[in-house]
Structure formats: structure tokens, C-alpha cells
Amino acid sequence: MAKLAKPPGQKLVKRMSTRTKGLIVAPLGLFLFSVGLCVFSVAAEAKHNGAMFQQWFLWGVYSLILINGGLLLFGQAVRYRAQLDYRRFVRRELKKRDREWTKSRQKRKTSPTKGEA
């Protein structure tokens, strides 16, 4: 069986940095959430005006799909941001510990031993 090639978009997203993914996904999630709320208001207005059940119900389902999709994407963006913050914190802590360790090694080398004093 032949090996199927991955879609080019999948390769592109995989190579993106976490920061870039977060910057793309956050506004997209907020946009979908906003559109979902607008569609929800259309569904509520259709129900209020006495439209057929099927019409306002489908508008409502569509709006809930958009709202939940927007929240999901925004949550993913928050996750990317948390990953960035955690990585930054870990890198700073490691650099701080490395500096402290280097200082303590230098002090040990320069301080006289008990036999010399």
C-alpha cells in the first residue's frame, strides 16, 4: 500500500513556533466566539418572531457549534501562552542556578584551605 503524503498545511503548522500558533489561534477563537453570539441572537430573534421550529433550532445549533469552537480555539491559545511562560520560567531558573553554581565554584577555588591559613 502506498504511503500517503501529509497535507502541506499540516507540515507548516508543525514547524510553527508556539508563539506564532498562539498569535494566530487567539484572534481566530475570539472571532468565532463573536460570530457564534451573533448567530445566536439571530436564532433568538427568529424564535421570538414565531419562525418555524426547524429554522430557529438549526440557527441555534449552528451558533452553539461556533461558540464552542471559538472557546476551544481560545483555550488552545491560552494553553500555548502557558507553555511559553513555563518555558521562560524554567530557562530563567536554570540560568540563575548555573550562575549561582559558577559563583560557588569560583569561591571554592579562591578561598584558602584550612592548611594554608
ChimeraX commands (.cxc) that place a marker at each C-alpha (Angstrom):
marker #1 position 0.00,0.00,0.00 radius 0.5
marker #1 position 1.37,3.41,-0.96 radius 0.5
marker #1 position 2.32,5.84,1.74 radius 0.5
marker #1 position 0.07,8.90,1.66 radius 0.5
marker #1 position 1.74,12.31,1.76 radius 0.5
marker #1 position 0.83,14.64,4.59 radius 0.5
marker #1 position -1.10,17.75,3.63 radius 0.5
marker #1 position 1.18,20.78,3.20 radius 0.5
marker #1 position -0.73,22.73,5.83 radius 0.5
marker #1 position -0.02,20.08,8.46 radius 0.5
marker #1 position 3.72,20.34,7.84 radius 0.5
marker #1 position 3.52,24.13,8.02 radius 0.5
marker #1 position 1.69,24.12,11.35 radius 0.5
marker #1 position 4.07,21.56,12.81 radius 0.5
marker #1 position 7.06,23.80,12.01 radius 0.5
marker #1 position 5.46,26.93,13.51 radius 0.5
marker #1 position 6.68,28.16,16.84 radius 0.5
marker #1 position 4.38,28.01,19.84 radius 0.5
marker #1 position 4.27,31.80,19.92 radius 0.5
marker #1 position 3.13,32.01,16.29 radius 0.5
marker #1 position 0.46,29.38,16.83 radius 0.5
marker #1 position -0.85,31.29,19.83 radius 0.5
marker #1 position -0.89,34.58,17.93 radius 0.5
marker #1 position -2.90,33.00,15.12 radius 0.5
marker #1 position -5.31,30.92,17.20 radius 0.5
marker #1 position -6.29,33.53,19.83 radius 0.5
marker #1 position -7.88,36.10,17.48 radius 0.5
marker #1 position -9.45,33.34,15.42 radius 0.5
marker #1 position -11.06,31.89,18.53 radius 0.5
marker #1 position -12.38,35.28,19.64 radius 0.5
marker #1 position -13.73,35.90,16.14 radius 0.5
marker #1 position -15.57,32.56,16.03 radius 0.5
marker #1 position -16.97,33.16,19.51 radius 0.5
marker #1 position -18.27,36.59,18.45 radius 0.5
marker #1 position -19.82,35.24,15.26 radius 0.5
marker #1 position -21.45,32.47,17.27 radius 0.5
marker #1 position -23.03,35.03,19.60 radius 0.5
marker #1 position -24.35,36.98,16.61 radius 0.5
marker #1 position -25.85,33.85,15.09 radius 0.5
marker #1 position -27.35,33.00,18.48 radius 0.5
marker #1 position -29.07,36.39,18.55 radius 0.5
marker #1 position -30.46,35.69,15.06 radius 0.5
marker #1 position -31.83,32.36,16.31 radius 0.5
marker #1 position -33.39,34.03,19.35 radius 0.5
marker #1 position -34.95,36.70,17.16 radius 0.5
marker #1 position -36.33,34.05,14.77 radius 0.5
marker #1 position -37.90,32.21,17.70 radius 0.5
marker #1 position -39.33,35.43,19.11 radius 0.5
marker #1 position -40.88,36.33,15.74 radius 0.5
marker #1 position -42.60,32.95,15.52 radius 0.5
marker #1 position -40.48,31.30,12.83 radius 0.5
marker #1 position -40.72,27.58,12.23 radius 0.5
marker #1 position -39.15,25.37,14.90 radius 0.5
marker #1 position -36.69,23.79,12.48 radius 0.5
marker #1 position -35.38,27.17,11.32 radius 0.5
marker #1 position -34.59,28.73,14.69 radius 0.5
marker #1 position -33.44,25.40,16.12 radius 0.5
marker #1 position -30.86,24.90,13.35 radius 0.5
marker #1 position -29.67,28.50,13.75 radius 0.5
marker #1 position -29.28,27.83,17.47 radius 0.5
marker #1 position -27.34,24.61,16.93 radius 0.5
marker #1 position -25.10,26.35,14.40 radius 0.5
marker #1 position -24.47,29.17,16.86 radius 0.5
marker #1 position -23.56,26.75,19.64 radius 0.5
marker #1 position -21.10,25.00,17.33 radius 0.5
marker #1 position -19.46,28.35,16.54 radius 0.5
marker #1 position -19.41,29.45,20.19 radius 0.5
marker #1 position -17.89,26.19,21.40 radius 0.5
marker #1 position -15.38,26.15,18.54 radius 0.5
marker #1 position -14.32,29.69,19.39 radius 0.5
marker #1 position -13.93,28.84,23.07 radius 0.5
marker #1 position -11.95,25.74,22.15 radius 0.5
marker #1 position -9.55,27.71,19.95 radius 0.5
marker #1 position -9.16,30.45,22.54 radius 0.5
marker #1 position -8.47,27.82,25.20 radius 0.5
marker #1 position -5.81,26.34,22.94 radius 0.5
marker #1 position -4.24,29.80,22.63 radius 0.5
marker #1 position -4.21,30.12,26.42 radius 0.5
marker #1 position -2.50,26.74,26.57 radius 0.5
marker #1 position 0.17,27.89,24.11 radius 0.5
marker #1 position 0.71,31.01,26.21 radius 0.5
marker #1 position 1.06,28.95,29.38 radius 0.5
marker #1 position 3.65,26.76,27.65 radius 0.5
marker #1 position 5.62,29.85,26.65 radius 0.5
marker #1 position 5.50,31.30,30.16 radius 0.5
marker #1 position 6.54,28.00,31.73 radius 0.5
marker #1 position 9.44,27.57,29.32 radius 0.5
marker #1 position 10.60,31.12,30.03 radius 0.5
marker #1 position 10.39,30.49,33.77 radius 0.5
marker #1 position 12.37,27.24,33.53 radius 0.5
marker #1 position 15.07,28.84,31.38 radius 0.5
marker #1 position 15.46,31.73,33.82 radius 0.5
marker #1 position 15.66,29.39,36.78 radius 0.5
marker #1 position 18.26,27.22,35.06 radius 0.5
marker #1 position 20.37,30.26,34.17 radius 0.5
marker #1 position 20.06,31.55,37.73 radius 0.5
marker #1 position 21.14,28.21,39.21 radius 0.5
marker #1 position 24.00,27.96,36.73 radius 0.5
marker #1 position 25.26,31.42,37.72 radius 0.5
marker #1 position 25.00,30.57,41.42 radius 0.5
marker #1 position 26.82,27.28,40.88 radius 0.5
marker #1 position 29.57,29.01,38.91 radius 0.5
marker #1 position 29.98,31.63,41.66 radius 0.5
marker #1 position 30.17,28.99,44.36 radius 0.5
marker #1 position 32.82,27.07,42.38 radius 0.5
marker #1 position 34.89,30.22,41.95 radius 0.5
marker #1 position 34.67,30.96,45.67 radius 0.5
marker #1 position 35.87,27.45,46.49 radius 0.5
marker #1 position 38.86,27.85,44.18 radius 0.5
marker #1 position 39.88,31.27,45.55 radius 0.5
marker #1 position 39.21,30.71,49.27 radius 0.5
marker #1 position 42.21,29.40,51.24 radius 0.5
marker #1 position 42.05,25.91,52.66 radius 0.5
marker #1 position 42.49,25.17,56.36 radius 0.5
marker #1 position 46.10,24.12,55.94 radius 0.5
marker #1 position 47.13,27.36,54.23 radius 0.5
marker #1 position 45.64,29.83,56.73 radius 0.5
marker link #1:1,2 radius 0.2
marker link #1:2,3 radius 0.2
marker link #1:3,4 radius 0.2
marker link #1:4,5 radius 0.2
marker link #1:5,6 radius 0.2
marker link #1:6,7 radius 0.2
marker link #1:7,8 radius 0.2
marker link #1:8,9 radius 0.2
marker link #1:9,10 radius 0.2
marker link #1:10,11 radius 0.2
marker link #1:11,12 radius 0.2
marker link #1:12,13 radius 0.2
marker link #1:13,14 radius 0.2
marker link #1:14,15 radius 0.2
marker link #1:15,16 radius 0.2
marker link #1:16,17 radius 0.2
marker link #1:17,18 radius 0.2
marker link #1:18,19 radius 0.2
marker link #1:19,20 radius 0.2
marker link #1:20,21 radius 0.2
marker link #1:21,22 radius 0.2
marker link #1:22,23 radius 0.2
marker link #1:23,24 radius 0.2
marker link #1:24,25 radius 0.2
marker link #1:25,26 radius 0.2
marker link #1:26,27 radius 0.2
marker link #1:27,28 radius 0.2
marker link #1:28,29 radius 0.2
marker link #1:29,30 radius 0.2
marker link #1:30,31 radius 0.2
marker link #1:31,32 radius 0.2
marker link #1:32,33 radius 0.2
marker link #1:33,34 radius 0.2
marker link #1:34,35 radius 0.2
marker link #1:35,36 radius 0.2
marker link #1:36,37 radius 0.2
marker link #1:37,38 radius 0.2
marker link #1:38,39 radius 0.2
marker link #1:39,40 radius 0.2
marker link #1:40,41 radius 0.2
marker link #1:41,42 radius 0.2
marker link #1:42,43 radius 0.2
marker link #1:43,44 radius 0.2
marker link #1:44,45 radius 0.2
marker link #1:45,46 radius 0.2
marker link #1:46,47 radius 0.2
marker link #1:47,48 radius 0.2
marker link #1:48,49 radius 0.2
marker link #1:49,50 radius 0.2
marker link #1:50,51 radius 0.2
marker link #1:51,52 radius 0.2
marker link #1:52,53 radius 0.2
marker link #1:53,54 radius 0.2
marker link #1:54,55 radius 0.2
marker link #1:55,56 radius 0.2
marker link #1:56,57 radius 0.2
marker link #1:57,58 radius 0.2
marker link #1:58,59 radius 0.2
marker link #1:59,60 radius 0.2
marker link #1:60,61 radius 0.2
marker link #1:61,62 radius 0.2
marker link #1:62,63 radius 0.2
marker link #1:63,64 radius 0.2
marker link #1:64,65 radius 0.2
marker link #1:65,66 radius 0.2
marker link #1:66,67 radius 0.2
marker link #1:67,68 radius 0.2
marker link #1:68,69 radius 0.2
marker link #1:69,70 radius 0.2
marker link #1:70,71 radius 0.2
marker link #1:71,72 radius 0.2
marker link #1:72,73 radius 0.2
marker link #1:73,74 radius 0.2
marker link #1:74,75 radius 0.2
marker link #1:75,76 radius 0.2
marker link #1:76,77 radius 0.2
marker link #1:77,78 radius 0.2
marker link #1:78,79 radius 0.2
marker link #1:79,80 radius 0.2
marker link #1:80,81 radius 0.2
marker link #1:81,82 radius 0.2
marker link #1:82,83 radius 0.2
marker link #1:83,84 radius 0.2
marker link #1:84,85 radius 0.2
marker link #1:85,86 radius 0.2
marker link #1:86,87 radius 0.2
marker link #1:87,88 radius 0.2
marker link #1:88,89 radius 0.2
marker link #1:89,90 radius 0.2
marker link #1:90,91 radius 0.2
marker link #1:91,92 radius 0.2
marker link #1:92,93 radius 0.2
marker link #1:93,94 radius 0.2
marker link #1:94,95 radius 0.2
marker link #1:95,96 radius 0.2
marker link #1:96,97 radius 0.2
marker link #1:97,98 radius 0.2
marker link #1:98,99 radius 0.2
marker link #1:99,100 radius 0.2
marker link #1:100,101 radius 0.2
marker link #1:101,102 radius 0.2
marker link #1:102,103 radius 0.2
marker link #1:103,104 radius 0.2
marker link #1:104,105 radius 0.2
marker link #1:105,106 radius 0.2
marker link #1:106,107 radius 0.2
marker link #1:107,108 radius 0.2
marker link #1:108,109 radius 0.2
marker link #1:109,110 radius 0.2
marker link #1:110,111 radius 0.2
marker link #1:111,112 radius 0.2
marker link #1:112,113 radius 0.2
marker link #1:113,114 radius 0.2
marker link #1:114,115 radius 0.2
marker link #1:115,116 radius 0.2
marker link #1:116,117 radius 0.2
view
